[in-house]
Amino acid sequence: MNSCLDIEHRGPVAWLWMNRAELHNAFDEHLIAELTAALQALDADEAVRVIVLAGRGKSFSAGADLNWMKRQGAASQQDNLADARKLAELFRVLASCSTPTLARVQGAAMGGGMGLAAACDICVASTAASFATSEVRLGILPGVISPYVMRAIGERQAYRYFQTAERISAARARELGLAHEVAEPDQLDTAVQAVVDALLAGGPKAQAASKDLIRAVAHRPVDAALIEDTARRIAELRATPEAREGLSAFLDKRVPAWKPGA
């Protein structure tokens, strides 16, 4: 079977292309397995500083392949649940990457495709992009993507869009917090590159620690335990070689060692 993915390395940036353009990059068990394995491998590679998730062809991802969903619906409860757990694991792996992740959304991101965009740290969308949690129109629900979509758009908006399955324009996606940047189609890659350049300017260990910090702080009360935790985190990071290099580079007015071209 041909691979469902293309992995393109552009220096320290790995471009992970879903490559089922004829099926609008809808995912089945094969693409799920390949994406999960590729994300784990790239996240473990210290030479990779940024992962860009993209889709070949007209669409970013139409979500689940309906033929695959139909097969799983007819499977035994045990097999159906095991398959759903593999899909849930894909989103967990993407959302928990230590490496910065960026979704490049050039077209439709439906159902699980919207989930992929939401699970990435950053989403840059074309004005031609559209999003939807379309599952209820098929008689199902946005189960495994819900934590990541709700993290992006909030509980209140989820009540609307999970039930109506309305199409969300790129402009509306930005208003909701799902898309960070929106660009005209011919400027999409320029907009992606601007964010990538900003990411490459930061210390990789500091970025990973910052992602962990967000997970630790979000939705917690500001109490003595949280204050102590944040103080401990900055104290520990300040003592690392990366922090010493970053501070020295700033004071010496030079480029830090981790930045490409340094």
Buried (B, 14 or more C-beta within 10 A) or exposed (E): EEEBBEBEEEEBBBBBBBBBEEBBBBBBBBBBBBBBEBBEEBBEBEEBBBBBBBBBBBBBBBBBBBEBBEBBEEEEEEEBEEBEEEBBBBBBBBBBBBBBBBBBBBBBBBBBBBBBBBBBBBBBBBBBBBBBBBBBEBEEEBEBBBBBBBBBBEEEBBEEBBEEBEEBBBEBBBBBBBBBBBBEEEEBBEBBBBBBEEBBEBBBBBBBBBBEBEEEEEEEEEEEEEEEBBEEBEEEBEEBEBBEBBEEBEEEEEEBEBBEEE
